[in-house]
Amino acid sequence: MLSFHISGAIRAETYEDGKIKVRHKELSIKTNRGSVQFNHPYEMNSDVIGNVLSQIYFEEKGLLKKSTSVNVFQDDEISRLVPLIIQAFSVATPAQVIEVVSYSGRPFFADKQNYCVMFMRDSRLNIVFSRVQKFQTYSDLVSEKKGMGTAKEDPTKIKGSRFWALLPAYGQAFEPGHKNWLVINISDETYQRPEIKKPDISESDKSDFYNQLQKKEKVGSNIHSSSGYQQVEPGANVVQRESKIKAKLLILRELLNDGILLQEDYDYKKEMLLNNGMNDMDIKNQLREIKDLLKEGLITEEDHSRKKKALLDLF
């Protein structure tokens, strides 16, 4: 469903799908390099924006944080956002950014809200967050009902959050001085190729797959513990992360050889591990790690070249 709201002499449209809203917002943005000029309107490709949204990750901060990185946007959320974002970019004026208010639906629980603004600058897609999977409180719901939920919110005015931290992936970098602002090279082949779809797996296959995966990961975990990785203090997290990447790829390859996984299942999971499995390692160690993975035959020359290029682009 589309709805249109006119603001003064400049057209401001709102595109909606249920609670999800994508709309134009007039915003003046200044950085250390001066005022930001928006390359709008812009014709955005559906595969590109779908790949971008599926490869934005964050980690939680605090005592109750999860130990692993998490996708900011969920699959259903992405499928609903993509057409709205494409339409909004196609008619945005050079004075407008694209404002996105979306929700990760969770059965029996309150939704979690994502809020960000998007704009094109110098052929790079900029996405700036002020809310990442934020639990909706009663006051939040009341404000939204009154139409004041994010009216005065400007994510570019903040530097980050004490509750979450974004984790740049392929072709992504932080705007200098900001940990909530991603600058994304959408011309990178990672985003240009057809959007990676999670394969459909029957419930019985899922059960068999996850049961075997859990058993194998448990064995792998015991091996790591007996090898002494847990006792290593300097750089312990890096050693464990490297070992986990190799161990998971070995498990996946075994499941592939056993016929439990399809090739597309294996390729999808391998892609996710390469994108997000080394975010707490510096670039030098990541380059060493992918070289080792290539030598052991766990990734292809193409995987290695693509990841190496993405890492070198971050220098």
ABEGO torsion letter per residue (X at the ends): XBBBBBBEABBBBBBBBEABBBBBBBBBBBBAAEBBBBBOBBBBBAAAAAAAAAABBBBBBEAABBABBBBABBAAAAAAAAAAAAAAAAABBAABBBBBBBBBBBBGBBBBBBBBBBBBBGGBBBBBBABBGBBBBAAAAAAAAAGAAAAABBAAABAEBAABBBBBBBGBBBBBGBAABBBBBAABAAAABBBBBBBBBBAAAAAAAAAAAAAAAAAAAAAAAAAGAAABABGAAAAAAAAAAAAAAAAAAAAAAAGABBAAAAAAAAAAAAAAAAAABBAAAAAAAAAAAAAAGABBAAAAAAAAAAAAAAX
